[in-house]
Amino acid sequence: MNPTIVIDCGSSLTKSGIAGESFPKYVFPTLIGKHVDEPMKTYVGEDVNVNDDQMAVIVPIKNGRVSDLFGVEQLFGDIFFNKLKVSPSECSLLITEPSIINKSHREKMISIAFDVFQVSSIHIGKQTSLSLYPTGLSNGLVVDCGHDISQVVPIFNGNPIDYSILNSNFGGGILNERLDKLLSFKGLKLSTKSICDLKENLESSHKYTLPDGKTISLGGNELTNGLDDLLQPSFMGIETATVESLIEESISSCGEELQNELFGNIVLSGGTTMMNGFKDHLENKLQSTVTGKTKIRIFEHPARGYLSWLGGSMLSSSSGFVKNHFVSKSQYDEYGLSIFN
């Protein structure tokens, strides 16, 4: 059987690998670069020097949507040819997408995969449904907090309850920017991935070892209330709904018979939820606002930083799933994009 490639393109990081594996083989910044001195060369991921004034930096995915077609093509090409070293025409492809997405985003992804790379078949998987799958739950509320988008999605029998999905164009990227500025002030420049890793391990006061072995001290007033700011955007002057308010509104719009189960099956997903104390902060905020009889239970899956990728890997490792739920290139050639609707 031809291999199935799983690609989860986030606004900050792209996860890619082979179906059936427990970890994405490659995790790299969702960045494309073109240098003025090398107009024919394209830089991808960690090779993009965002601090080089002569480097034009392209962010192909913003708020979970395709913002640059050329950039997505370069990402896919790098994954197929340079990283995984596979022939795309001999591969099936599972691509993830946000739960709330416009038709244009999906069509762009499909067109790139089929028309540019000629993959043999495609399945588009909802990130939140895929995130629930590794937990073994059929019903639950997935709270997916990424770089610049947060999604709250109630799921029943494995399928999103569309009318109760809520999202916010706000995520952990704001803390990345704060860290980047702080490190720059200290004369340090880290890669996007290193900043994400540092953010996940933030404490009120601590020393951190950088990739080059150098130790720095961060804490005190420099990083005060990082999680509070994230869970209460108004602290930073950003007027958007808080994560706990999205959770309460989403669950309250579901049937009463399902509400307690959803409060008891909250699943965290996305790199931002990897931050130290995220679960406890969110749990405390929810418990202080819901009625005392409601039991709050939040699941912290160890793979929550790449949970949707893992769900896609698990599902598409089944030959039956690929056979029954993937659209083939010949079907696409015959029916066009309408077959995905």
MOUR-V73732 format. One record per run of one state. SS is the DSSP state (H for helix, E for strand, C for the rest). FROM is the first residue (numbers start at 1). LEN is the number of residues. If there is no record, write none. Layout:
ss	from	len
SS	FROM	LEN
SS	FROM	LEN
This chain:
ss	from	len
C	1	3
E	4	6
C	10	3
E	13	6
C	19	7
E	26	4
C	30	2
E	32	4
C	36	2
E	38	7
H	45	3
C	48	7
E	55	4
C	59	2
E	61	2
C	63	2
E	65	2
C	67	2
H	69	15
C	84	4
H	88	3
C	91	1
E	92	6
C	98	5
H	103	14
C	117	4
E	121	6
H	127	7
C	134	6
E	140	6
C	146	4
E	150	7
C	157	2
E	159	2
C	161	1
H	162	3
C	165	1
E	166	3
C	169	4
H	173	13
C	186	6
H	192	9
C	201	4
E	205	5
C	210	5
E	215	5
H	220	3
C	223	3
H	226	6
C	232	1
H	233	4
C	237	6
H	243	10
C	253	3
H	256	8
C	264	2
E	266	4
C	270	1
H	271	4
C	275	3
H	278	10
C	288	10
E	298	2
C	300	4
H	304	12
C	316	3
H	319	7
C	326	1
E	327	2
H	329	12
C	341	1
